[in-house]
Amino acid sequence: MRLFFLLGGLFAGLLHAAEPLTIDVYRDPNCGCCKAWISHLQDNGFSVNDHLEADMPALKQRLGVPPRLASCHTGVIDGRFVEGHVPAADILKLRQQPDLLGAAVPGMPTGSPGMERGDIRDAYQVIGLGPNGDEQVLADYPAN
């Protein structure tokens, strides 16, 4: 009987571990690249709550996204911002760094998730923002 409970607990733990991460994404209703980024997240196992937002600048300000790191859409996971076309793998890196307020890919670089255009990729970085406004590079993607 004890083995039954141990196996049941193990199975329940595996089911819990397989649950997708949930991210809230706020975007302008007319933005197409935002939808493509949402698809990238879903393709990588995220569950996305898609929110249409009329006043993106006010939302970014409320979440503490500095204007220099701004892009077209803003995600929120674990209470922290994910600004712009941040790859899913780098969102997972952000979750491992609780000292950061968020991560951003400033602008809309070609080749970042949601901004694909064939094999063309601009160089871009994923920037983490610390509590004192300090920035650190979480990932560096070279141009091709």
PyMOL CGO cylinders between C-alpha atoms (Angstrom):
from pymol import cmd
from pymol.cgo import CYLINDER

trace = [
    CYLINDER, 0.00, 0.00, 0.00, 2.85, 2.37, 0.84, 0.3, 1, 1, 1, 1, 1, 1,
    CYLINDER, 2.85, 2.37, 0.84, 4.34, 1.78, -2.64, 0.3, 1, 1, 1, 1, 1, 1,
    CYLINDER, 4.34, 1.78, -2.64, 1.00, 2.76, -4.18, 0.3, 1, 1, 1, 1, 1, 1,
    CYLINDER, 1.00, 2.76, -4.18, 1.08, 6.13, -2.37, 0.3, 1, 1, 1, 1, 1, 1,
    CYLINDER, 1.08, 6.13, -2.37, 4.73, 6.72, -3.27, 0.3, 1, 1, 1, 1, 1, 1,
    CYLINDER, 4.73, 6.72, -3.27, 4.03, 6.02, -6.95, 0.3, 1, 1, 1, 1, 1, 1,
    CYLINDER, 4.03, 6.02, -6.95, 0.89, 8.18, -6.83, 0.3, 1, 1, 1, 1, 1, 1,
    CYLINDER, 0.89, 8.18, -6.83, 2.86, 11.07, -5.34, 0.3, 1, 1, 1, 1, 1, 1,
    CYLINDER, 2.86, 11.07, -5.34, 5.61, 10.69, -7.94, 0.3, 1, 1, 1, 1, 1, 1,
    CYLINDER, 5.61, 10.69, -7.94, 3.04, 10.67, -10.76, 0.3, 1, 1, 1, 1, 1, 1,
    CYLINDER, 3.04, 10.67, -10.76, 1.30, 13.76, -9.36, 0.3, 1, 1, 1, 1, 1, 1,
    CYLINDER, 1.30, 13.76, -9.36, 4.67, 15.53, -9.14, 0.3, 1, 1, 1, 1, 1, 1,
    CYLINDER, 4.67, 15.53, -9.14, 5.45, 14.72, -12.76, 0.3, 1, 1, 1, 1, 1, 1,
    CYLINDER, 5.45, 14.72, -12.76, 2.07, 16.08, -13.86, 0.3, 1, 1, 1, 1, 1, 1,
    CYLINDER, 2.07, 16.08, -13.86, 2.68, 19.27, -11.90, 0.3, 1, 1, 1, 1, 1, 1,
    CYLINDER, 2.68, 19.27, -11.90, 6.14, 19.70, -13.46, 0.3, 1, 1, 1, 1, 1, 1,
    CYLINDER, 6.14, 19.70, -13.46, 4.68, 19.34, -16.95, 0.3, 1, 1, 1, 1, 1, 1,
    CYLINDER, 4.68, 19.34, -16.95, 2.27, 22.25, -16.49, 0.3, 1, 1, 1, 1, 1, 1,
    CYLINDER, 2.27, 22.25, -16.49, 3.09, 25.10, -18.89, 0.3, 1, 1, 1, 1, 1, 1,
    CYLINDER, 3.09, 25.10, -18.89, 4.39, 28.41, -17.62, 0.3, 1, 1, 1, 1, 1, 1,
    CYLINDER, 4.39, 28.41, -17.62, 1.83, 31.17, -17.90, 0.3, 1, 1, 1, 1, 1, 1,
    CYLINDER, 1.83, 31.17, -17.90, 2.74, 34.61, -19.19, 0.3, 1, 1, 1, 1, 1, 1,
    CYLINDER, 2.74, 34.61, -19.19, 0.49, 37.63, -19.64, 0.3, 1, 1, 1, 1, 1, 1,
    CYLINDER, 0.49, 37.63, -19.64, 1.14, 39.54, -22.87, 0.3, 1, 1, 1, 1, 1, 1,
    CYLINDER, 1.14, 39.54, -22.87, -0.09, 43.09, -23.38, 0.3, 1, 1, 1, 1, 1, 1,
    CYLINDER, -0.09, 43.09, -23.38, -0.17, 44.39, -26.93, 0.3, 1, 1, 1, 1, 1, 1,
    CYLINDER, -0.17, 44.39, -26.93, -1.73, 46.91, -29.26, 0.3, 1, 1, 1, 1, 1, 1,
    CYLINDER, -1.73, 46.91, -29.26, -4.67, 45.32, -31.11, 0.3, 1, 1, 1, 1, 1, 1,
    CYLINDER, -4.67, 45.32, -31.11, -3.19, 46.27, -34.50, 0.3, 1, 1, 1, 1, 1, 1,
    CYLINDER, -3.19, 46.27, -34.50, 0.25, 44.74, -34.05, 0.3, 1, 1, 1, 1, 1, 1,
    CYLINDER, 0.25, 44.74, -34.05, 1.04, 41.64, -36.12, 0.3, 1, 1, 1, 1, 1, 1,
    CYLINDER, 1.04, 41.64, -36.12, 4.53, 40.91, -34.78, 0.3, 1, 1, 1, 1, 1, 1,
    CYLINDER, 4.53, 40.91, -34.78, 3.08, 40.65, -31.27, 0.3, 1, 1, 1, 1, 1, 1,
    CYLINDER, 3.08, 40.65, -31.27, 0.89, 37.76, -32.42, 0.3, 1, 1, 1, 1, 1, 1,
    CYLINDER, 0.89, 37.76, -32.42, 3.95, 36.10, -33.97, 0.3, 1, 1, 1, 1, 1, 1,
    CYLINDER, 3.95, 36.10, -33.97, 5.85, 36.43, -30.66, 0.3, 1, 1, 1, 1, 1, 1,
    CYLINDER, 5.85, 36.43, -30.66, 2.88, 34.91, -28.83, 0.3, 1, 1, 1, 1, 1, 1,
    CYLINDER, 2.88, 34.91, -28.83, 3.01, 31.96, -31.27, 0.3, 1, 1, 1, 1, 1, 1,
    CYLINDER, 3.01, 31.96, -31.27, 6.74, 31.58, -30.53, 0.3, 1, 1, 1, 1, 1, 1,
    CYLINDER, 6.74, 31.58, -30.53, 5.98, 31.39, -26.81, 0.3, 1, 1, 1, 1, 1, 1,
    CYLINDER, 5.98, 31.39, -26.81, 3.19, 28.87, -27.32, 0.3, 1, 1, 1, 1, 1, 1,
    CYLINDER, 3.19, 28.87, -27.32, 5.42, 26.76, -29.60, 0.3, 1, 1, 1, 1, 1, 1,
    CYLINDER, 5.42, 26.76, -29.60, 7.90, 26.68, -26.72, 0.3, 1, 1, 1, 1, 1, 1,
    CYLINDER, 7.90, 26.68, -26.72, 5.43, 25.45, -24.11, 0.3, 1, 1, 1, 1, 1, 1,
    CYLINDER, 5.43, 25.45, -24.11, 4.14, 28.70, -22.61, 0.3, 1, 1, 1, 1, 1, 1,
    CYLINDER, 4.14, 28.70, -22.61, 0.48, 29.31, -21.89, 0.3, 1, 1, 1, 1, 1, 1,
    CYLINDER, 0.48, 29.31, -21.89, -0.29, 32.88, -22.96, 0.3, 1, 1, 1, 1, 1, 1,
    CYLINDER, -0.29, 32.88, -22.96, -2.97, 35.22, -21.65, 0.3, 1, 1, 1, 1, 1, 1,
    CYLINDER, -2.97, 35.22, -21.65, -3.32, 37.72, -24.51, 0.3, 1, 1, 1, 1, 1, 1,
    CYLINDER, -3.32, 37.72, -24.51, -4.47, 41.21, -23.44, 0.3, 1, 1, 1, 1, 1, 1,
    CYLINDER, -4.47, 41.21, -23.44, -5.32, 44.00, -25.87, 0.3, 1, 1, 1, 1, 1, 1,
    CYLINDER, -5.32, 44.00, -25.87, -4.09, 47.27, -24.40, 0.3, 1, 1, 1, 1, 1, 1,
    CYLINDER, -4.09, 47.27, -24.40, -5.04, 50.75, -25.61, 0.3, 1, 1, 1, 1, 1, 1,
    CYLINDER, -5.04, 50.75, -25.61, -2.35, 52.65, -23.64, 0.3, 1, 1, 1, 1, 1, 1,
    CYLINDER, -2.35, 52.65, -23.64, 0.92, 50.73, -23.90, 0.3, 1, 1, 1, 1, 1, 1,
    CYLINDER, 0.92, 50.73, -23.90, 3.13, 53.63, -22.69, 0.3, 1, 1, 1, 1, 1, 1,
    CYLINDER, 3.13, 53.63, -22.69, 1.17, 53.84, -19.42, 0.3, 1, 1, 1, 1, 1, 1,
    CYLINDER, 1.17, 53.84, -19.42, 1.39, 50.07, -18.95, 0.3, 1, 1, 1, 1, 1, 1,
    CYLINDER, 1.39, 50.07, -18.95, 5.17, 50.08, -19.53, 0.3, 1, 1, 1, 1, 1, 1,
    CYLINDER, 5.17, 50.08, -19.53, 5.60, 52.94, -17.07, 0.3, 1, 1, 1, 1, 1, 1,
    CYLINDER, 5.60, 52.94, -17.07, 3.52, 51.13, -14.44, 0.3, 1, 1, 1, 1, 1, 1,
    CYLINDER, 3.52, 51.13, -14.44, 5.64, 47.97, -14.87, 0.3, 1, 1, 1, 1, 1, 1,
    CYLINDER, 5.64, 47.97, -14.87, 8.94, 49.90, -14.66, 0.3, 1, 1, 1, 1, 1, 1,
    CYLINDER, 8.94, 49.90, -14.66, 10.10, 49.40, -18.26, 0.3, 1, 1, 1, 1, 1, 1,
    CYLINDER, 10.10, 49.40, -18.26, 12.63, 52.17, -19.01, 0.3, 1, 1, 1, 1, 1, 1,
    CYLINDER, 12.63, 52.17, -19.01, 11.97, 53.96, -22.33, 0.3, 1, 1, 1, 1, 1, 1,
    CYLINDER, 11.97, 53.96, -22.33, 15.46, 52.99, -23.58, 0.3, 1, 1, 1, 1, 1, 1,
    CYLINDER, 15.46, 52.99, -23.58, 14.46, 49.29, -23.35, 0.3, 1, 1, 1, 1, 1, 1,
    CYLINDER, 14.46, 49.29, -23.35, 11.00, 49.68, -24.90, 0.3, 1, 1, 1, 1, 1, 1,
    CYLINDER, 11.00, 49.68, -24.90, 9.55, 47.65, -27.73, 0.3, 1, 1, 1, 1, 1, 1,
    CYLINDER, 9.55, 47.65, -27.73, 6.05, 47.04, -29.05, 0.3, 1, 1, 1, 1, 1, 1,
    CYLINDER, 6.05, 47.04, -29.05, 4.62, 44.54, -26.54, 0.3, 1, 1, 1, 1, 1, 1,
    CYLINDER, 4.62, 44.54, -26.54, 5.14, 43.69, -22.90, 0.3, 1, 1, 1, 1, 1, 1,
    CYLINDER, 5.14, 43.69, -22.90, 4.85, 40.36, -21.12, 0.3, 1, 1, 1, 1, 1, 1,
    CYLINDER, 4.85, 40.36, -21.12, 4.58, 39.75, -17.40, 0.3, 1, 1, 1, 1, 1, 1,
    CYLINDER, 4.58, 39.75, -17.40, 5.76, 36.55, -15.73, 0.3, 1, 1, 1, 1, 1, 1,
    CYLINDER, 5.76, 36.55, -15.73, 6.35, 36.03, -12.02, 0.3, 1, 1, 1, 1, 1, 1,
    CYLINDER, 6.35, 36.03, -12.02, 5.54, 39.74, -11.53, 0.3, 1, 1, 1, 1, 1, 1,
    CYLINDER, 5.54, 39.74, -11.53, 8.42, 40.82, -13.79, 0.3, 1, 1, 1, 1, 1, 1,
    CYLINDER, 8.42, 40.82, -13.79, 8.35, 42.39, -17.23, 0.3, 1, 1, 1, 1, 1, 1,
    CYLINDER, 8.35, 42.39, -17.23, 9.43, 40.76, -20.49, 0.3, 1, 1, 1, 1, 1, 1,
    CYLINDER, 9.43, 40.76, -20.49, 9.72, 43.60, -22.97, 0.3, 1, 1, 1, 1, 1, 1,
    CYLINDER, 9.72, 43.60, -22.97, 9.75, 43.03, -26.71, 0.3, 1, 1, 1, 1, 1, 1,
    CYLINDER, 9.75, 43.03, -26.71, 10.92, 40.04, -28.72, 0.3, 1, 1, 1, 1, 1, 1,
    CYLINDER, 10.92, 40.04, -28.72, 12.67, 38.10, -25.93, 0.3, 1, 1, 1, 1, 1, 1,
    CYLINDER, 12.67, 38.10, -25.93, 13.28, 34.45, -26.93, 0.3, 1, 1, 1, 1, 1, 1,
    CYLINDER, 13.28, 34.45, -26.93, 11.48, 31.85, -24.81, 0.3, 1, 1, 1, 1, 1, 1,
    CYLINDER, 11.48, 31.85, -24.81, 14.80, 30.38, -23.62, 0.3, 1, 1, 1, 1, 1, 1,
    CYLINDER, 14.80, 30.38, -23.62, 15.82, 33.77, -22.23, 0.3, 1, 1, 1, 1, 1, 1,
    CYLINDER, 15.82, 33.77, -22.23, 12.53, 34.10, -20.35, 0.3, 1, 1, 1, 1, 1, 1,
    CYLINDER, 12.53, 34.10, -20.35, 13.49, 30.87, -18.60, 0.3, 1, 1, 1, 1, 1, 1,
    CYLINDER, 13.49, 30.87, -18.60, 16.90, 32.44, -17.77, 0.3, 1, 1, 1, 1, 1, 1,
    CYLINDER, 16.90, 32.44, -17.77, 15.10, 35.46, -16.31, 0.3, 1, 1, 1, 1, 1, 1,
    CYLINDER, 15.10, 35.46, -16.31, 13.09, 33.17, -14.03, 0.3, 1, 1, 1, 1, 1, 1,
    CYLINDER, 13.09, 33.17, -14.03, 16.40, 31.86, -12.61, 0.3, 1, 1, 1, 1, 1, 1,
    CYLINDER, 16.40, 31.86, -12.61, 17.54, 35.37, -11.64, 0.3, 1, 1, 1, 1, 1, 1,
    CYLINDER, 17.54, 35.37, -11.64, 15.12, 36.65, -8.98, 0.3, 1, 1, 1, 1, 1, 1,
    CYLINDER, 15.12, 36.65, -8.98, 17.21, 39.81, -8.48, 0.3, 1, 1, 1, 1, 1, 1,
    CYLINDER, 17.21, 39.81, -8.48, 16.16, 41.17, -11.90, 0.3, 1, 1, 1, 1, 1, 1,
    CYLINDER, 16.16, 41.17, -11.90, 13.07, 43.31, -12.45, 0.3, 1, 1, 1, 1, 1, 1,
    CYLINDER, 13.07, 43.31, -12.45, 12.70, 42.14, -16.02, 0.3, 1, 1, 1, 1, 1, 1,
    CYLINDER, 12.70, 42.14, -16.02, 14.30, 41.47, -19.38, 0.3, 1, 1, 1, 1, 1, 1,
    CYLINDER, 14.30, 41.47, -19.38, 14.06, 43.29, -22.69, 0.3, 1, 1, 1, 1, 1, 1,
    CYLINDER, 14.06, 43.29, -22.69, 14.97, 43.19, -26.34, 0.3, 1, 1, 1, 1, 1, 1,
    CYLINDER, 14.97, 43.19, -26.34, 14.83, 46.91, -27.20, 0.3, 1, 1, 1, 1, 1, 1,
    CYLINDER, 14.83, 46.91, -27.20, 13.32, 47.89, -30.52, 0.3, 1, 1, 1, 1, 1, 1,
    CYLINDER, 13.32, 47.89, -30.52, 12.22, 45.30, -33.03, 0.3, 1, 1, 1, 1, 1, 1,
    CYLINDER, 12.22, 45.30, -33.03, 15.34, 43.56, -34.40, 0.3, 1, 1, 1, 1, 1, 1,
    CYLINDER, 15.34, 43.56, -34.40, 14.91, 41.46, -37.53, 0.3, 1, 1, 1, 1, 1, 1,
    CYLINDER, 14.91, 41.46, -37.53, 15.38, 37.78, -36.79, 0.3, 1, 1, 1, 1, 1, 1,
    CYLINDER, 15.38, 37.78, -36.79, 14.26, 37.92, -33.18, 0.3, 1, 1, 1, 1, 1, 1,
    CYLINDER, 14.26, 37.92, -33.18, 11.21, 35.77, -32.31, 0.3, 1, 1, 1, 1, 1, 1,
    CYLINDER, 11.21, 35.77, -32.31, 8.19, 37.27, -34.03, 0.3, 1, 1, 1, 1, 1, 1,
    CYLINDER, 8.19, 37.27, -34.03, 10.35, 39.38, -36.34, 0.3, 1, 1, 1, 1, 1, 1,
    CYLINDER, 10.35, 39.38, -36.34, 11.62, 36.59, -38.58, 0.3, 1, 1, 1, 1, 1, 1,
    CYLINDER, 11.62, 36.59, -38.58, 12.41, 37.42, -42.19, 0.3, 1, 1, 1, 1, 1, 1,
    CYLINDER, 12.41, 37.42, -42.19, 13.95, 34.40, -43.85, 0.3, 1, 1, 1, 1, 1, 1,
    CYLINDER, 13.95, 34.40, -43.85, 17.53, 33.82, -42.73, 0.3, 1, 1, 1, 1, 1, 1,
    CYLINDER, 17.53, 33.82, -42.73, 18.21, 37.49, -42.01, 0.3, 1, 1, 1, 1, 1, 1,
    CYLINDER, 18.21, 37.49, -42.01, 19.06, 38.38, -38.42, 0.3, 1, 1, 1, 1, 1, 1,
    CYLINDER, 19.06, 38.38, -38.42, 20.21, 41.68, -36.97, 0.3, 1, 1, 1, 1, 1, 1,
    CYLINDER, 20.21, 41.68, -36.97, 22.53, 41.59, -33.98, 0.3, 1, 1, 1, 1, 1, 1,
    CYLINDER, 22.53, 41.59, -33.98, 20.60, 42.08, -30.73, 0.3, 1, 1, 1, 1, 1, 1,
    CYLINDER, 20.60, 42.08, -30.73, 20.91, 41.56, -27.02, 0.3, 1, 1, 1, 1, 1, 1,
    CYLINDER, 20.91, 41.56, -27.02, 18.57, 40.50, -24.25, 0.3, 1, 1, 1, 1, 1, 1,
    CYLINDER, 18.57, 40.50, -24.25, 19.07, 43.00, -21.43, 0.3, 1, 1, 1, 1, 1, 1,
    CYLINDER, 19.07, 43.00, -21.43, 18.24, 42.27, -17.79, 0.3, 1, 1, 1, 1, 1, 1,
    CYLINDER, 18.24, 42.27, -17.79, 17.31, 45.20, -15.54, 0.3, 1, 1, 1, 1, 1, 1,
    CYLINDER, 17.31, 45.20, -15.54, 18.39, 45.22, -11.92, 0.3, 1, 1, 1, 1, 1, 1,
    CYLINDER, 18.39, 45.22, -11.92, 16.62, 46.97, -9.02, 0.3, 1, 1, 1, 1, 1, 1,
    CYLINDER, 16.62, 46.97, -9.02, 18.98, 49.96, -9.15, 0.3, 1, 1, 1, 1, 1, 1,
    CYLINDER, 18.98, 49.96, -9.15, 18.55, 50.46, -12.89, 0.3, 1, 1, 1, 1, 1, 1,
    CYLINDER, 18.55, 50.46, -12.89, 21.72, 48.55, -13.66, 0.3, 1, 1, 1, 1, 1, 1,
    CYLINDER, 21.72, 48.55, -13.66, 21.65, 46.56, -16.88, 0.3, 1, 1, 1, 1, 1, 1,
    CYLINDER, 21.65, 46.56, -16.88, 23.29, 43.26, -17.74, 0.3, 1, 1, 1, 1, 1, 1,
    CYLINDER, 23.29, 43.26, -17.74, 23.41, 41.29, -20.95, 0.3, 1, 1, 1, 1, 1, 1,
    CYLINDER, 23.41, 41.29, -20.95, 21.54, 38.01, -20.52, 0.3, 1, 1, 1, 1, 1, 1,
    CYLINDER, 21.54, 38.01, -20.52, 22.09, 36.85, -24.10, 0.3, 1, 1, 1, 1, 1, 1,
    CYLINDER, 22.09, 36.85, -24.10, 23.88, 38.14, -27.19, 0.3, 1, 1, 1, 1, 1, 1,
    CYLINDER, 23.88, 38.14, -27.19, 22.63, 37.21, -30.66, 0.3, 1, 1, 1, 1, 1, 1,
    CYLINDER, 22.63, 37.21, -30.66, 25.00, 38.08, -33.52, 0.3, 1, 1, 1, 1, 1, 1,
    CYLINDER, 25.00, 38.08, -33.52, 23.89, 39.14, -36.99, 0.3, 1, 1, 1, 1, 1, 1,
    CYLINDER, 23.89, 39.14, -36.99, 24.23, 36.66, -39.80, 0.3, 1, 1, 1, 1, 1, 1,
]
cmd.load_cgo(trace, "trace")
